[in-house]
Amino acid sequence: MAIFQALRIGWKQVGQTKRMVIFAWLVNVTLTLIVAVPLLLQLNSYIRGGVMEEQLLQQIDSNWFQTFRQENQSGDVVRYFDYSIFGYAPFLTHYESYLNGTVVKNIGNFFFDLIFKWRLGLEYLGLTTVLGFIYVLTSTFLAAGFIGTYAKSYRLSFQEFLMEGAKYFGKFFRLALLSLIVYVLLFEVIFDWWTGSISSWTAEERSEMVPYVHYMIKNGVVLLVLGLVSLCFDYAKIRMVVDDRISALFASWAGVKFVFAHFFSTTGLYILLSLVGILFIVLYALVESAFDQTGYWTIFFVFLIQQLYVLARLCLKATFYASQTQLYQAKAAQEHPTGQPAA
């Protein structure tokens, strides 16, 4: 019952912060343009004056696009762009990168070399790594603004939302650095060792299905562990705001304690909202696959659908923050009726 009550109140709060969600969407669009604009300029210079200029304006040719990629492999933007971007295959690419911890490990290695070796490891700063770090900074500010807003018992203005984001950005950034350390240790010490050991464990197996099952089990465990760590740090952010904590380390420990003290409520709410996110992906894939994206107008229409999907995901993320904040405040009020949070 507490889950659905927190979800109901959280959804109501998100409805009252539509301008903040649209602002988050504009930030997302701005980050997207960092990649899209250079790619479009490069495509324009490559197509203009070519023999296929008129044909490509009407229909994208997959063979031509592969040739374009092979001749422009030196550019980060083109190297990470694939013809499948017109479909929903990027979800699979993102999923694979997420399970391998590619961006997390690159950012972690860059800071490790910078702090302990006094070395600027530019080889780690590829396009995806830089964008990933920028995304961490922007999402940290937005998370601070949203949680700071939803923790209040009254409705905040857009200016106050920005002030909350600035107020808690430093604290949340320390939490982000701490979470980065945890993620890097998980991938470098445990997950990578597990992945590398599967080939030796299954070397004598005749069926290819055996290592495949091992990899699927490993991926399932990785998803569960990463989800649990993300959940704990979500409540660490909430406790840092609601309980006015300063230490990122103690706030993280407080978040872990709260998650496991109310395990079914916290994980139940997280799983419920995660299923909604999966439903969004399925609906987007079904709608997107219904259009043959070979012409200008169909691509433009699917672009609008993509932006609606991104906006829906941002609403869902805001609902995460609002519902989790409400759940913590409700549980804290039950355990401490005087209104004093636990030390």
Buried (B, 14 or more C-beta within 10 A) or exposed (E): EBBEEBBEBBBEBBEEBEEBBBBBBEBBEEBBEEBBEBBEEBBEEBBEEEEEEEEBEEBBBEEBBEEBBEEBEEBBBBBBBBBEBBBBEBEEEEEEBBBBBBBBBBBBBBBBBEEEEEEEBEEBBBBBBBBBBEBBEBBBBBBBBBBBBBBEEEEBEBEBBBBBBEBBBEBBBBBBEBBBEBBBEBBBEEBBEBBEEBEEEBEEEEEEEBBEBBBEEBBEEBEEBBBBBEBBBBBBBBBBBBBEBEEBEBBBBBBBBBBEEBEEBBBBBBEEBBEBBEEBEEEBBEBBEEBEBEBEEBBEEBEEBBBEBBBBBBBBBBBBBBBBBBBBBBBBEEEEEEEEBEE
